[in-house]
């Protein structure tokens, strides 16, 4: 394993999500975030099926930082239960993976 993960986060407001991503990068919790401004989410919430526009970001970071990102999302995200999923990166460009590790910190 590489020790690097992709963390997916969704939100209803693309501008909020971009600002949240910037804060995570500024704080070195993520090396970068690649945002898709328009996705469609269909899900069950409060007993009813919802169909809503959302934005999605894929953050590249160290696996060891996921708990801190989840904590930040639980504190700052406007949703009661924000979607935060960490997907393992099993392989990739070694230079890119080194860059992700260099741009993130455990401190």
C-alpha positions as CSV (number, residue, x, y, z in Angstrom):
1,X,0.0,0.0,0.0
2,X,1.1,3.6,-0.6
3,X,-0.2,5.2,2.6
4,X,-2.1,7.6,0.3
5,X,-5.9,7.8,0.1
6,X,-8.5,9.7,-1.9
7,X,-11.1,11.2,0.4
8,X,-14.5,12.0,-1.2
9,X,-16.6,14.7,0.3
10,X,-20.0,16.0,-1.0
11,X,-21.9,19.2,-0.2
12,X,-24.9,21.1,-1.6
13,X,-22.9,24.3,-2.1
14,X,-19.9,24.1,-4.5
15,X,-18.5,27.4,-3.2
16,X,-18.6,26.2,0.4
17,X,-16.9,22.9,-0.6
18,X,-14.2,24.8,-2.5
19,X,-13.5,27.0,0.5
20,X,-13.5,23.9,2.8
21,X,-11.0,22.2,0.4
22,X,-8.8,25.3,0.4
23,X,-8.7,25.3,4.3
24,X,-7.7,21.6,4.3
25,X,-4.9,22.3,1.8
26,X,-3.8,25.4,3.7
27,X,-3.6,23.4,6.8
28,X,-1.7,20.6,5.0
29,X,-4.4,18.0,5.7
30,X,-4.7,17.4,1.9
31,X,-2.2,17.9,-0.9
32,X,-5.0,18.9,-3.4
33,X,-8.7,18.6,-4.0
34,X,-10.2,18.0,-7.4
35,X,-13.8,19.3,-7.4
36,X,-16.7,18.4,-9.6
37,X,-19.2,21.3,-9.2
38,X,-22.3,19.5,-10.4
39,X,-23.4,16.0,-9.4
40,X,-26.8,14.5,-8.7
41,X,-27.3,12.7,-5.4
42,X,-30.2,10.3,-4.9
43,X,-30.5,9.0,-1.3
44,X,-32.9,8.2,1.5
45,X,-33.1,10.7,4.3
46,X,-35.7,11.1,7.0
47,X,-37.8,8.3,5.5
48,X,-38.0,9.8,2.0
49,X,-36.0,9.5,-1.2
50,X,-34.2,12.7,-2.0
51,X,-32.9,13.9,-5.4
52,X,-30.6,16.9,-5.0
53,X,-27.8,18.7,-6.8
54,X,-24.5,18.5,-5.0
55,X,-20.8,19.1,-5.5
56,X,-18.0,16.5,-4.9
57,X,-14.4,16.8,-4.1
58,X,-11.7,14.2,-4.3
59,X,-8.9,15.0,-1.8
60,X,-5.5,13.4,-2.0
61,X,-3.9,12.9,1.3
62,X,-2.2,10.5,3.7
63,X,-4.2,7.7,5.2
64,X,-3.1,8.9,8.7
65,X,-4.9,12.2,8.2
66,X,-8.4,10.8,7.4
67,X,-9.6,11.0,11.1
68,X,-8.6,14.7,11.2
69,X,-10.5,15.4,8.0
70,X,-13.5,13.6,9.3
71,X,-13.3,15.6,12.5
72,X,-13.1,18.9,10.5
73,X,-16.0,17.8,8.3
74,X,-18.2,16.9,11.3
75,X,-17.4,20.3,12.9
76,X,-17.6,22.6,9.8
77,X,-19.9,20.9,7.3
78,X,-23.5,22.2,7.1
79,X,-24.9,18.6,6.9
80,X,-25.9,16.7,10.0
81,X,-24.1,13.7,8.6
82,X,-21.5,14.7,5.9
83,X,-20.4,12.1,3.4
84,X,-16.7,11.6,3.9
85,X,-15.2,8.4,2.4
86,X,-11.6,7.4,2.2
87,X,-10.6,5.1,-0.7
88,X,-7.2,3.4,-0.7
89,X,-4.7,4.2,-3.4
90,X,-3.0,0.9,-4.1
91,X,-0.6,2.2,-6.8
92,X,0.2,5.2,-8.8
93,X,2.9,7.5,-10.1
94,X,5.6,7.2,-7.5
95,X,6.6,10.9,-8.0
96,X,3.0,12.0,-7.5
97,X,2.6,9.9,-4.4
98,X,5.8,11.3,-3.0
99,X,4.4,14.8,-3.7
100,X,1.2,14.0,-1.8
101,X,3.2,12.8,1.2
102,X,5.5,15.9,1.1
103,X,2.6,18.4,0.9
104,X,0.7,16.9,3.9
105,X,1.8,16.7,7.5
106,X,1.0,14.8,10.6
107,X,2.0,17.6,12.9
